[in-house]
Amino acid sequence: MNTPSTNIGAFLTRVTLGSILIAHGALKLFVFTVPGTIGYFESLGLPAIAAYLTIMGELFGGTALILGVYPRLVALLSLPILIGATWAHLGNGWVFSNTGGGWEFPALLIVLAAVVATQGAGSFAIKQVPVVDKLIPDALKG
């Protein structure tokens, strides 16, 4: 049932996930820097392209979520980034305040992405872009 309270709840979940993704993308870009992020990814055995894709995915995906542009699709596309973040923090224990950050926070973000993918945009969303709308399956709109 689509009630005003569920629309607001979906909106808040969507904007929360989007804000966190942007914050993490900006952290990688401006604090750790692109070369530093690449170095960290390579220390995990990941190629440099994974660092670039992660930064872009977090910044553009977070922005799309906040605006409400195809949030179901964006949430699903964010899952590889979030699963990768959880994997990268597994060895640091559960609590994110542990040295190196534990995996509780990235795991929570996976759940938030699943909720957004399930609930959709909620209130205050653009929901579609006419130019690309025909390319997106109906199940991933809204």
PASEBA-1860 file (N, C-alpha, C; in nm, 3 decimals):
! residues 142
1> MNTPSTNI> 0.084/-0.118/0.000/0.000/0.000/0.000/0.089/0.124/0.000 ~ 0.057/0.218/-0.085/0.136/0.339/-0.100/0.069/0.453/-0.025 ~ 0.105/0.473/0.101/0.048/0.579/0.182/0.148/0.694/0.191 ~ 0.102/0.813/0.232/0.196/0.924/0.247/0.314/0.892/0.338 ~ 0.290/0.815/0.445/0.400/0.784/0.537/0.502/0.690/0.472 ~ 0.456/0.593/0.390/0.553/0.506/0.323/0.627/0.582/0.214 ~ 0.561/0.678/0.150/0.629/0.760/0.051/0.739/0.844/0.115 ~ 0.710/0.900/0.232/0.811/0.979/0.302/0.923/0.888/0.353
9> GAFLTRVT> 0.889/0.769/0.403/0.991/0.675/0.449/1.083/0.632/0.337 ~ 1.026/0.604/0.220/1.108/0.567/0.104/1.196/0.684/0.062 ~ 1.141/0.804/0.065/1.217/0.925/0.032/1.336/0.941/0.127 ~ 1.312/0.929/0.258/1.418/0.946/0.356/1.526/0.839/0.341 ~ 1.487/0.716/0.315/1.584/0.608/0.295/1.668/0.635/0.171 ~ 1.602/0.676/0.063/1.670/0.706/-0.063/1.771/0.819/-0.046 ~ 1.730/0.927/0.018/1.818/1.043/0.036/1.932/1.010/0.132 ~ 1.905/0.931/0.233/2.011/0.891/0.327/2.118/0.810/0.256
17> LGSILIAH> 2.076/0.709/0.180/2.174/0.629/0.106/2.250/0.715/0.006 ~ 2.180/0.801/-0.066/2.246/0.889/-0.163/2.348/0.981/-0.098 ~ 2.313/1.037/0.016/2.404/1.128/0.087/2.530/1.055/0.133 ~ 2.513/0.935/0.183/2.628/0.857/0.230/2.718/0.819/0.112 ~ 2.658/0.781/0.000/2.739/0.748/-0.117/2.819/0.869/-0.164 ~ 2.756/0.985/-0.170/2.828/1.107/-0.211/2.940/1.138/-0.113 ~ 2.912/1.127/0.016/3.015/1.155/0.116/3.136/1.063/0.099 ~ 3.111/0.934/0.073/3.223/0.841/0.056/3.297/0.864/-0.075
25> GALKLFVF> 3.224/0.899/-0.180/3.291/0.931/-0.307/3.377/1.055/-0.293 ~ 3.325/1.157/-0.225/3.401/1.281/-0.203/3.523/1.256/-0.115 ~ 3.508/1.170/-0.016/3.621/1.133/0.070/3.733/1.070/-0.012 ~ 3.696/0.980/-0.102/3.796/0.915/-0.186/3.861/1.015/-0.282 ~ 3.782/1.110/-0.329/3.831/1.207/-0.428/3.917/1.316/-0.365 ~ 3.870/1.374/-0.254/3.936/1.493/-0.199/4.026/1.467/-0.079 ~ 4.000/1.363/-0.001/4.081/1.337/0.117/4.187/1.231/0.087 ~ 4.141/1.114/0.047/4.236/1.007/0.014/4.302/1.034/-0.120
33> TVPGTIGY> 4.242/1.111/-0.204/4.281/1.145/-0.342/4.268/1.022/-0.433 ~ 4.257/1.049/-0.561/4.244/0.939/-0.657/4.366/0.847/-0.652 ~ 4.489/0.901/-0.655/4.604/0.810/-0.647/4.607/0.729/-0.517 ~ 4.568/0.790/-0.405/4.564/0.718/-0.278/4.459/0.608/-0.280 ~ 4.344/0.637/-0.339/4.237/0.538/-0.349/4.280/0.423/-0.439 ~ 4.345/0.457/-0.550/4.395/0.352/-0.640/4.496/0.264/-0.566 ~ 4.585/0.326/-0.491/4.684/0.250/-0.416/4.619/0.156/-0.315 ~ 4.514/0.203/-0.248/4.445/0.117/-0.151/4.376/0.002/-0.222
41> FESLGLPA> 4.307/0.031/-0.331/4.240/-0.075/-0.406/4.341/-0.178/-0.456 ~ 4.456/-0.130/-0.506/4.558/-0.223/-0.555/4.616/-0.306/-0.441 ~ 4.623/-0.248/-0.319/4.673/-0.325/-0.205/4.577/-0.439/-0.169 ~ 4.452/-0.427/-0.212/4.352/-0.533/-0.191/4.349/-0.632/-0.306 ~ 4.433/-0.605/-0.408/4.437/-0.692/-0.524/4.338/-0.652/-0.633 ~ 4.282/-0.533/-0.622/4.185/-0.485/-0.721/4.255/-0.394/-0.822 ~ 4.209/-0.394/-0.946/4.271/-0.307/-1.047/4.234/-0.161/-1.025 ~ 4.315/-0.073/-1.081/4.292/0.072/-1.067/4.154/0.113/-1.117
49> IAAYLTIM> 4.107/0.048/-1.222/3.977/0.085/-1.278/3.866/0.069/-1.174 ~ 3.881/-0.024/-1.081/3.780/-0.043/-0.975/3.771/0.081/-0.887 ~ 3.883/0.147/-0.862/3.882/0.270/-0.782/3.807/0.381/-0.856 ~ 3.837/0.397/-0.985/3.768/0.500/-1.064/3.618/0.472/-1.070 ~ 3.580/0.347/-1.095/3.439/0.312/-1.104/3.367/0.331/-0.970 ~ 3.436/0.301/-0.862/3.377/0.320/-0.730/3.352/0.467/-0.701 ~ 3.452/0.550/-0.727/3.436/0.694/-0.703/3.322/0.749/-0.789 ~ 3.321/0.717/-0.916/3.214/0.766/-1.004/3.078/0.710/-0.964
57> GELFGGTA> 3.075/0.582/-0.929/2.949/0.520/-0.888/2.893/0.584/-0.762 ~ 2.981/0.614/-0.667/2.935/0.677/-0.544/2.887/0.820/-0.568 ~ 2.962/0.896/-0.646/2.924/1.036/-0.669/2.799/1.048/-0.757 ~ 2.800/0.981/-0.873/2.686/0.991/-0.965/2.565/0.914/-0.913 ~ 2.590/0.797/-0.855/2.480/0.719/-0.800/2.415/0.789/-0.682 ~ 2.496/0.846/-0.594/2.442/0.920/-0.480/2.359/1.039/-0.525 ~ 2.407/1.110/-0.625/2.332/1.224/-0.679/2.200/1.179/-0.739 ~ 2.204/1.072/-0.816/2.081/1.019/-0.877/1.981/0.976/-0.770
65> LILGVYPR> 2.029/0.916/-0.662/1.940/0.876/-0.554/1.875/0.997/-0.487 ~ 1.953/1.098/-0.458/1.898/1.217/-0.394/1.793/1.281/-0.483 ~ 1.821/1.288/-0.613/1.724/1.347/-0.706/1.606/1.254/-0.733 ~ 1.624/1.126/-0.707/1.518/1.030/-0.733/1.510/0.987/-0.877 ~ 1.624/0.983/-0.945/1.630/0.940/-1.085/1.659/0.790/-1.089 ~ 1.560/0.711/-1.130/1.571/0.565/-1.137/1.632/0.506/-1.010 ~ 1.575/0.535/-0.895/1.638/0.490/-0.769/1.645/0.339/-0.755 ~ 1.548/0.265/-0.808/1.557/0.119/-0.798/1.681/0.068/-0.873
73> LVALLSLP> 1.700/0.116/-0.992/1.814/0.075/-1.074/1.945/0.119/-1.008 ~ 1.951/0.244/-0.963/2.073/0.295/-0.901/2.107/0.217/-0.774 ~ 2.006/0.187/-0.694/2.030/0.110/-0.572/2.087/-0.028/-0.606 ~ 2.031/-0.092/-0.707/2.084/-0.223/-0.748/2.227/-0.211/-0.801 ~ 2.254/-0.106/-0.878/2.388/-0.087/-0.932/2.490/-0.051/-0.823 ~ 2.442/0.002/-0.710/2.534/0.035/-0.601/2.575/-0.088/-0.520 ~ 2.502/-0.196/-0.535/2.531/-0.316/-0.455/2.672/-0.371/-0.474 ~ 2.727/-0.379/-0.596/2.865/-0.428/-0.606/2.965/-0.340/-0.528
81> ILIGATWA> 2.944/-0.209/-0.528/3.031/-0.119/-0.452/3.018/-0.149/-0.303 ~ 2.895/-0.162/-0.258/2.870/-0.183/-0.114/2.914/-0.321/-0.067 ~ 2.894/-0.420/-0.150/2.942/-0.555/-0.117/3.095/-0.555/-0.114 ~ 3.157/-0.484/-0.208/3.302/-0.472/-0.209/3.354/-0.401/-0.085 ~ 3.283/-0.297/-0.041/3.324/-0.226/0.081/3.312/-0.317/0.203 ~ 3.206/-0.397/0.208/3.191/-0.491/0.318/3.305/-0.592/0.317 ~ 3.336/-0.645/0.200/3.445/-0.741/0.185/3.578/-0.679/0.230 ~ 3.602/-0.552/0.191/3.729/-0.486/0.225/3.744/-0.467/0.377
89> HLGNGWVF> 3.632/-0.459/0.449/3.637/-0.434/0.593/3.615/-0.559/0.677 ~ 3.594/-0.673/0.614/3.565/-0.796/0.689/3.672/-0.829/0.794 ~ 3.796/-0.812/0.759/3.905/-0.848/0.850/3.922/-0.755/0.968 ~ 3.846/-0.646/0.970/3.860/-0.547/1.078/3.759/-0.566/1.191 ~ 3.682/-0.672/1.184/3.582/-0.695/1.287/3.449/-0.629/1.253 ~ 3.354/-0.644/1.344/3.216/-0.599/1.321/3.200/-0.448/1.333 ~ 3.245/-0.387/1.442/3.214/-0.248/1.471/3.298/-0.155/1.383 ~ 3.232/-0.056/1.323/3.301/0.033/1.229/3.402/0.123/1.298
97> SNTGGGWE> 3.392/0.137/1.430/3.490/0.218/1.503/3.622/0.143/1.526 ~ 3.628/0.016/1.490/3.754/-0.060/1.500/3.859/0.002/1.408 ~ 3.984/-0.027/1.435/4.093/0.019/1.349/4.068/-0.030/1.207 ~ 4.071/0.061/1.111/4.047/0.025/0.972/3.899/0.016/0.938 ~ 3.813/0.032/1.036/3.668/0.028/1.012/3.617/-0.113/0.996 ~ 3.524/-0.151/1.079/3.463/-0.284/1.068/3.360/-0.288/0.956 ~ 3.287/-0.398/0.949/3.197/-0.416/0.836/3.051/-0.388/0.867 ~ 3.018/-0.339/0.988/2.878/-0.314/1.023/2.817/-0.205/0.935
105> FPALLIVL> 2.889/-0.096/0.912/2.835/0.016/0.835/2.816/-0.020/0.688 ~ 2.915/-0.079/0.620/2.891/-0.120/0.482/2.779/-0.222/0.469 ~ 2.765/-0.310/0.568/2.655/-0.408/0.564/2.520/-0.337/0.576 ~ 2.513/-0.236/0.660/2.391/-0.156/0.671/2.357/-0.089/0.539 ~ 2.458/-0.040/0.469/2.435/0.025/0.341/2.380/-0.074/0.237 ~ 2.422/-0.199/0.244/2.365/-0.302/0.157/2.215/-0.315/0.183 ~ 2.178/-0.317/0.310/2.037/-0.327/0.346/1.961/-0.204/0.298 ~ 2.018/-0.085/0.316/1.952/0.037/0.268/1.931/0.032/0.116
113> AAVVATQG> 2.031/-0.015/0.043/2.018/-0.026/-0.103/1.908/-0.126/-0.138 ~ 1.900/-0.236/-0.065/1.794/-0.334/-0.089/1.656/-0.274/-0.061 ~ 1.647/-0.193/0.043/1.519/-0.128/0.075/1.480/-0.030/-0.035 ~ 1.574/0.050/-0.082/1.545/0.145/-0.190/1.505/0.070/-0.317 ~ 1.576/-0.038/-0.348/1.543/-0.118/-0.467/1.404/-0.178/-0.455 ~ 1.362/-0.210/-0.334/1.231/-0.269/-0.311/1.121/-0.165/-0.308 ~ 1.143/-0.056/-0.234/1.039/0.045/-0.215/1.026/0.143/-0.330 ~ 1.135/0.171/-0.397/1.130/0.270/-0.504/1.157/0.410/-0.452
121> AGSFAIKQ> 1.115/0.507/-0.530/1.153/0.646/-0.509/1.090/0.712/-0.388 ~ 0.965/0.685/-0.362/0.896/0.759/-0.259/0.862/0.898/-0.309 ~ 0.844/0.990/-0.217/0.806/1.128/-0.250/0.924/1.207/-0.305 ~ 0.891/1.316/-0.371/0.990/1.416/-0.415/1.098/1.357/-0.504 ~ 1.059/1.289/-0.609/1.155/1.224/-0.698/1.130/1.264/-0.843 ~ 1.236/1.276/-0.919/1.225/1.301/-1.062/1.175/1.174/-1.132 ~ 1.223/1.061/-1.089/1.185/0.926/-1.131/1.228/0.886/-1.271 ~ 1.228/0.976/-1.367/1.267/0.934/-1.501/1.326/1.049/-1.580
129> VPVVDKLI> 1.403/1.012/-1.681/1.460/1.107/-1.775/1.411/1.062/-1.912 ~ 1.330/1.144/-1.980/1.268/1.099/-2.105/1.364/1.042/-2.208 ~ 1.484/1.093/-2.217/1.580/1.048/-2.318/1.618/0.902/-2.300 ~ 1.633/0.859/-2.175/1.676/0.722/-2.148/1.564/0.631/-2.098 ~ 1.446/0.685/-2.081/1.336/0.611/-2.021/1.303/0.482/-2.095 ~ 1.315/0.482/-2.226/1.281/0.363/-2.306/1.383/0.250/-2.287 ~ 1.501/0.283/-2.237/1.606/0.183/-2.216/1.595/0.112/-2.081 ~ 1.517/0.166/-1.991/1.507/0.114/-1.855/1.386/0.021/-1.845
137> PDALKG> 1.403/-0.103/-1.797/1.288/-0.191/-1.779/1.187/-0.132/-1.680 ~ 1.059/-0.155/-1.706/0.954/-0.098/-1.622/0.970/-0.134/-1.474 ~ 1.016/-0.253/-1.445/1.031/-0.296/-1.306/1.134/-0.212/-1.229 ~ 1.224/-0.145/-1.301/1.329/-0.066/-1.236/1.297/0.082/-1.236 ~ 1.181/0.120/-1.286/1.140/0.262/-1.285/1.067/0.290/-1.155 ~ 1.083/0.414/-1.105/1.012/0.456/-0.985/1.072/0.402/-0.865
END
